[in-house]
């Protein structure tokens, strides 16, 4: 048992070392920000504001790591903690099998399958799932103990783990209801027997449920109060329950699923012991609750397989399979029929339709399948998955009639789970390398290492939220985030605005910004007076003030790769005399093998059509004489769309230059 835990921890932590930066946003940023705030200030704050975040167990456990004041070390220690927590989940599953009458080898098989689950993939992330995993499985074990012999210790143990699981992942808030429902099943519907045996549990759960009803979900759930606004659409929920059932059967490895379903049915219908009935009732209660949550979430904007919500169900497949095997493998024809249904599904419903775009992001199983498809092609990958699923379904059917093949089914499931885990981790490492290259410079702590004081990050329109989250995670000196113009909020924790005054000053909440600034230039270019650019990275420029920073020129709609958007604007702010006087030069071009594009330019004193031909370059010169800020708008009626992100574009452009008098006249030195 110790060996299984140790090997699992070592393997999972080694895999986490290849996961070199967070990428599951905003969740990973939220958890890390609260942990850092607890370590540094003793309060759960995010950018200085109260988090109102009920899932506090993971931030509390990780908070000591942030006392090192080293984000890299804190990140790695959190990953190690997660790998250990998920590996320790093997222990309650081992104990559960022994409680059900299984021998040491059955217990070790349950433990091995628990840590071989593809969902241990989440140990690499700064998320609460890793901590919740052993807590919920521990609650299942203690729940079975309490249902079989309702001692005070077992009931208090279950209640304690249920509370910890809830304050780790709020999705497990229904665990007490599962226990009460399971008690009714075990007592065969006798309310009097439930009250007599489980009075302590009922009293423990009654007060919090009444308190929650008085407060209401909005005040109780804080950050998760949006749950109260979710819409229930029965047809869509049924669709997603069916989809989740099929994909969860895939993720569980097919081979054990048919017998496990029959085992649960017999344990509920004709239980041989209170332990059997208790496990079946708790398993079914968890399944119904988690499926309802996942389907509700999927029908309200997150239309994808929510394996992350269902991950706790995979380790419960083997105990249900064991119940069936221990009974002498009853109803073999029913097992074979379910296996046949799975076989038909694997042949008729290819998984390639579920691995497109973002549909796979919450499913390590689908990530593993996508990795296979990338390696051998979609057609060959789909065929390989279908053949493997068919083989596992055939093993499941054969095991119903030959006892020895039950061991083959267990071994095949272990091999399949390990293979999917390896594929998912492999794909994750590819994604992380891409994210690290795209969203971070080589020195992830480039803002901290610039040696400036507390810095304000200014998020500009169209900038991907993940870019801001990466900088905030790695750089402790970023004290706040402000949003310019139509920039969208990066999370639910405030979106204070910043505007540019007529004289170019940056103003937020009535106060002029005077400190260091990190300004996003993902789809814009900003040039300041009264500040010098000291560093650049990941689509941001870091400016050190030399007095009061002022916006001199702002180009909205110029991407980092040199393409202009289909529409945008160029704004110049005036010199101290209040005027903009001079000539704006805008270099435009188009690469070969594109199409002729007409760019419309409109502004004070300007109304021009500029034709840009493929393979040619031109410089547009515009004379400007204007009092106050001067803005030139540009757009095209026939945009192109750049792959792979399908951005609407017009022509290529270099950064405009202005010769004359404006706010940027004789600016201090800046990066080339």
Beta strands, then each sheet from edge to edge (+ up, - down):
strand 1: 45-46
strand 2: 49-50
strand 3: 455-459
strand 4: 478-484
strand 5: 497-500
strand 6: 506-508
strand 7: 511-512
strand 8: 517-520
strand 9: 524-537
strand 10: 540-558
strand 11: 563-572
strand 12: 579-589
strand 13: 597-603
strand 14: 606-612
strand 15: 617-627
strand 16: 630-635
strand 17: 640-642
strand 18: 647-653
strand 19: 657-661
sheet 1: 1+ 2-
sheet 2: 7+ 6- 5+ 4+ 3+ 8+ 10- 9+
sheet 3: 7+ 6- 5+ 4+ 3+ 8+ 10- 11+ 16- 13+ 14-
sheet 4: 7+ 6- 5+ 4+ 3+ 8+ 10- 11+ 18- 12+ 15-
sheet 5: 7+ 6- 5+ 4+ 3+ 8+ 10- 11+ 18- 17+
sheet 6: 7+ 6- 5+ 4+ 3+ 8+ 10- 11+ 18- 12+ 19-
end
